[in-house]
């Protein structure tokens, strides 16, 4: 997992988060043979990538 945050001003910032998962070594018919990142749907393959980019402004 990689996360970063960049403050543009006192109340505004940009953020970036990336997650990569590669599953190997599990039997093909096992539930563990598919990548699954937190609340995302399980991948149909053994690899999954998730990226989140956003801007946050506090009041």
C-alpha atoms as one frame of an Amber mdcrd trajectory, in Angstrom:
protein
   0.000   0.000   0.000   1.215   3.467  -0.873  -0.337   6.686   0.425   0.602
  10.324  -0.013  -0.933  13.665   0.846  -0.102  17.118  -0.526  -1.322  20.289
   1.221  -2.286  23.007  -1.279  -3.409  25.441   1.424  -4.236  25.451   5.128
  -7.613  23.748   4.515  -7.217  21.995   1.149  -5.144  18.960   0.212  -4.875
  16.277  -2.452  -4.413  12.609  -1.626  -3.408   9.481  -3.513  -3.599   5.871
  -2.388  -2.631   2.762  -4.310  -2.860  -0.931  -3.448  -1.523  -3.890  -5.459
  -2.076  -7.536  -4.597  -0.783 -10.655  -6.344  -1.806 -14.047  -4.954   0.307
 -17.131  -5.694   0.802 -20.545  -4.205  -2.854 -21.251  -3.362  -4.710 -24.149
  -5.028  -6.700 -22.996  -8.087 -10.039 -24.142  -6.626  -9.426 -22.366  -3.301
 -11.134 -19.114  -2.282  -7.619 -17.854  -1.491  -6.534 -18.161  -5.146  -8.200
 -14.837  -6.091  -7.004 -11.388  -5.064  -9.302  -9.462  -2.724  -8.569  -5.955
  -1.398 -10.657  -4.870   1.620 -14.222  -4.041   0.528 -13.685  -4.429  -3.236
 -15.220  -7.322  -5.132 -12.879 -10.297  -5.484 -10.823 -10.310  -8.658 -11.434
 -12.963 -11.310  -7.654 -13.406 -11.506  -4.845 -13.614  -8.971  -3.970  -9.895
  -9.381  -5.848  -6.786  -8.266  -5.011  -3.055  -8.285  -6.934  -0.232  -6.602
  -6.143   3.494  -6.882  -7.914   6.358  -5.115  -7.298  10.027  -5.910  -9.113
  12.909  -4.287  -9.219  16.470  -3.068 -10.284  17.302   0.486 -11.403  20.733
   1.706 -12.292  21.318   5.351 -14.648  24.040   6.563
